[in-house]
Amino acid sequence: MSLEWIKPGNAGAREVAETEIQRAFETHLEDVEEGLQFVSSFVRTPVGIIDTLALDSEKRPMILEFKKPVGSDRDALIQALDYYSWCTENGSWLTDFVRRARPNLLNQEENLSEEVRVMLVAEEFEERVKRAVQGIEPEALLVEYDLRGTASGQTQISPRVVLDTSISTSRKPHLPKSIDDHFKGKDSARQLFERLLEDIRKFDPSVQPAATQSYINIWVGVVGVVIRKKHLIIHSRGKLDKPGFREWTSWGSWGKPGEGGSLSVGNVSELDSTVTNWIRNAHEQSKRY
């Protein structure tokens, strides 16, 4: 995906400022993750200034830290974890801040989720940083970007998610999580999942979903479901011709980039035959190998 043209003139891409990269991402958060909404820039806390604060589709705060080209991805990780630690201990402060900054995102009756996430944005991440992120407590997104000059003298930024610990195999020593745990306070999502399972059992009556810390496996390495508050994110091998389908752009628990993708489902009517066939084909293909 491509974000906006962020720097007019004839300057080289390497001269793009960190704040310009930050503004481009803030304007297009929905392109990085569906349902992600901007709250504020340069949020001052007693332990430092958070580059960007956002909320995901479940009202979970997300801390974003940016690094300009040749900036240190390690520094971004340390900063984000420092802010994460403080925010998890000061949830009421964070909730009050969001209500003041973006009252349309959080009314007086709502509270933020206690779960805080982080997103790190850099031109490139070291393998050591990627491994380290797999071992941290908060869910994290690592997003790399390319900067390219154009014939008109502008600079284009193109992001790609290289790691999403909410769907990738985690190295963290978590205790097992039950299927029921995934649905605590998520009745709408449970109804969707039960309907999905009902459709799947029409062609595979023996299917037995298994819970992991971050998602529910339908068939290990083939199809899995991430549970959100009011919707499901279905990951499956194979392509799907349906609005909202996103191809995998990074390695995950169900395959490599280009082998499949994900679909967000928030209504029973969206679980149509097209979705069922997509999942069934993935299952049938897996049995051939």
C-alpha positions in Angstrom: 0.0 0.0 0.0 1.1 3.6 -0.5 0.6 6.5 1.8 0.6 10.1 0.7 3.3 12.1 -1.1 5.0 13.6 1.9 7.8 16.0 0.7 7.5 18.3 -2.2 10.6 19.7 -4.0 13.8 18.0 -5.2 15.3 16.9 -1.9 16.4 13.2 -1.7 14.3 10.7 0.2 16.9 10.4 3.0 16.2 14.0 3.9 12.6 13.3 4.9 12.1 14.3 8.6 10.8 11.9 11.2 7.8 14.2 11.8 6.9 13.9 8.1 6.9 10.1 8.3 4.8 10.4 11.5 2.2 12.7 9.9 1.9 10.4 6.9 1.1 7.4 9.1 -1.2 9.3 11.4 -3.3 10.3 8.3 -3.5 6.7 7.1 -3.6 4.5 10.2 -6.6 2.6 8.8 -4.3 1.4 5.9 -2.0 -0.2 8.5 -4.7 -1.8 10.6 -8.4 -1.8 10.1 -10.2 0.2 12.8 -7.1 2.0 14.1 -7.9 5.6 14.9 -5.7 8.6 15.7 -5.9 10.2 19.1 -3.0 12.7 19.4 0.6 13.5 18.6 3.4 14.1 21.0 1.6 13.0 24.2 3.5 14.2 27.2 3.8 11.8 30.1 6.0 12.0 33.2 8.4 9.5 31.6 8.6 11.1 28.1 6.7 12.1 25.0 4.8 9.4 23.1 5.1 10.1 19.4 1.6 9.1 18.6 -1.3 7.6 20.5 -4.1 5.7 18.8 -7.0 3.4 19.6 -7.7 0.1 17.9 -11.2 -1.3 17.1 -11.5 -2.7 20.7 -10.6 0.6 22.4 -7.1 -0.7 23.2 -4.6 2.1 23.4 -1.7 1.8 20.9 1.6 3.6 21.4 3.4 4.4 18.2 7.1 5.2 18.0 8.8 6.4 14.8 12.3 6.4 13.5 13.6 8.3 10.5 15.9 6.6 7.9 19.0 5.3 9.6 17.4 5.9 13.0 17.8 3.3 15.7 15.1 0.7 15.9 16.4 -0.4 19.2 15.8 3.0 20.7 12.2 2.9 19.4 11.7 -0.4 21.1 13.1 0.8 24.5 11.0 4.0 24.3 7.8 2.2 23.5 8.3 -0.3 26.3 9.0 2.5 28.8 5.8 4.3 27.8 3.9 1.0 27.8 4.9 0.3 31.3 3.8 3.7 32.5 0.5 3.6 30.6 -0.4 0.2 32.0 0.0 1.6 35.5 -1.9 4.8 34.8 -4.9 3.7 32.9 -7.2 6.3 34.4 -4.9 9.1 33.2 -4.9 7.6 29.7 -8.7 7.3 29.6 -9.1 10.9 30.7 -6.6 12.1 28.1 -8.4 10.3 25.3 -11.8 11.7 26.4 -10.4 15.2 26.3 -8.4 14.8 23.1 -11.0 12.9 21.1 -14.4 12.9 22.9 -16.0 11.3 19.8 -13.9 8.2 20.3 -14.6 7.6 24.0 -17.7 8.8 25.7 -18.2 9.2 29.5 -19.7 5.7 29.8 -16.8 4.0 28.1 -13.5 3.0 29.5 -10.3 2.1 27.6 -9.2 -1.5 27.5 -6.5 -2.2 30.1 -4.5 -3.9 27.4 -2.0 -1.5 25.8 -0.3 -2.3 22.4 2.7 -0.9 20.7 3.7 -0.1 17.1 7.2 0.5 16.0 7.9 2.2 12.6 11.3 2.2 11.1 13.0 2.0 7.7 14.3 -1.5 8.7 14.4 -3.7 11.8 17.4 -5.8 12.8 16.7 -9.5 13.3 17.7 -9.1 17.0 14.9 -6.5 17.4 12.4 -8.8 15.7 13.3 -11.7 18.1 13.1 -9.4 21.1 9.7 -8.2 20.2 8.5 -11.8 20.1 9.4 -12.0 23.7 7.8 -8.9 25.1 4.5 -8.8 26.9 2.4 -6.3 24.9 1.1 -7.1 21.4 3.3 -5.4 18.9 3.4 -4.4 15.3 6.6 -3.8 13.4 6.2 -1.7 10.3 9.0 -1.0 7.9 8.7 1.6 5.1 10.4 2.5 1.8 11.0 6.0 0.6 11.0 6.6 -3.2 11.6 9.7 -5.2 9.2 10.5 -8.1 9.7 12.2 -11.4 7.9 15.3 -10.1 10.4 15.7 -7.3 8.2 14.3 -4.5 8.8 11.5 -2.0 6.5 8.5 -1.5 6.3 6.4 1.6 5.1 2.8 1.3 4.7 0.8 4.6 4.7 -3.0 5.1 3.9 -4.9 8.3 6.9 -7.2 8.9 5.7 -8.6 12.3 2.4 -8.8 14.1 2.7 -10.7 17.4 -1.1 -10.9 17.7 -1.1 -13.5 14.9 2.5 -14.8 14.7 3.9 -17.7 16.7 5.0 -16.2 20.0 8.2 -17.1 21.9 6.6 -15.9 25.1 6.2 -18.5 27.8 2.4 -18.0 28.2 0.2 -20.4 30.0 -2.4 -22.0 27.7 -5.5 -20.0 27.0 -8.9 -21.6 26.7 -11.5 -20.9 24.0 -13.8 -19.5 26.6 -11.1 -17.1 27.7 -11.1 -15.6 24.2 -14.8 -14.7 24.5 -15.0 -13.1 27.9 -17.1 -10.0 27.4 -17.3 -10.7 23.7 -20.8 -12.1 23.1 -21.2 -10.7 19.6 -17.9 -12.3 18.5 -18.9 -15.6 20.1 -22.1 -15.7 18.1 -20.1 -15.1 14.9 -17.6 -17.8 15.8 -20.3 -20.4 16.6 -21.9 -19.7 13.2 -18.5 -20.0 11.4 -17.9 -23.3 13.2 -21.4 -24.5 12.2 -20.6 -23.9 8.6 -17.2 -25.5 8.8 -18.6 -28.7 10.4 -20.9 -29.2 7.4 -17.8 -30.3 5.4 -15.6 -31.4 8.3 -17.7 -32.7 11.2 -14.6 -33.8 13.2 -13.0 -30.4 13.4 -11.8 -29.5 16.9 -10.7 -25.9 17.4 -7.8 -25.3 19.7 -7.0 -22.1 21.6 -3.6 -20.5 21.7 -2.7 -17.4 23.7 -3.5 -15.1 20.8 -6.0 -16.9 18.5 -8.0 -20.0 17.9 -6.7 -22.6 15.5 -9.2 -24.3 13.3 -6.5 -26.4 11.6 -3.0 -25.8 12.7 -1.0 -23.9 10.0 -4.0 -23.6 7.7 -6.9 -21.6 9.2 -7.1 -19.6 12.4 -9.3 -16.9 14.0 -8.3 -13.9 16.0 -11.1 -12.8 18.3 -12.0 -9.1 18.7 -14.7 -7.5 20.7 -17.4 -7.4 18.0 -15.8 -9.1 15.1 -13.5 -12.0 13.9 -10.4 -11.8 11.9 -10.2 -15.1 9.9 -6.8 -16.1 8.5 -6.7 -18.8 5.9 -4.5 -20.0 3.1 -5.6 -19.1 -0.4 -6.9 -16.0 -2.1 -10.4 -14.6 -1.6 -12.3 -12.3 -4.0 -14.2 -10.3 -1.4 -14.1 -6.7 -0.1 -11.9 -6.4 3.0 -9.7 -9.4 2.1 -6.0 -8.6 2.8 -3.1 -10.7 1.6 -0.5 -11.6 4.2 2.5 -9.3 3.9 4.6 -11.0 6.6 5.3 -14.5 7.9 2.6 -15.7 10.3 1.3 -18.8 12.0 -0.6 -19.9 8.9 1.8 -19.2 6.1 4.2 -16.9 4.3 3.5 -13.7 2.4 1.3 -14.3 -0.7 0.0 -17.8 0.5 -3.2 -16.5 1.9 -4.7 -13.6 3.8 -7.2 -12.3 6.4 -10.8 -11.2 6.4 -12.5 -9.2 9.1 -16.1 -10.3 9.7 -18.5 -8.3 11.9 -21.9 -9.7 10.9 -23.4 -13.1 10.3 -24.5 -12.1 6.8 -20.8 -11.7 5.9 -20.3 -15.4 6.6 -21.6 -16.4 3.1 -20.7 -19.3 0.8 -17.7 -17.4 -0.6 -16.1 -17.4 2.8 -17.0 -21.0 3.5 -15.6 -22.1 0.1 -12.4 -20.2 0.8 -11.9 -22.0 4.1 -12.9 -25.4 2.7 -10.4 -25.1 -0.2 -7.7 -24.3 2.2 -8.5 -27.4 4.2 -8.7 -29.6 1.2 -5.4 -28.3 -0.2 -3.7 -29.0 3.1 -4.7 -32.7 3.0 -2.9 -33.2 -0.2 0.5 -32.5 1.3 
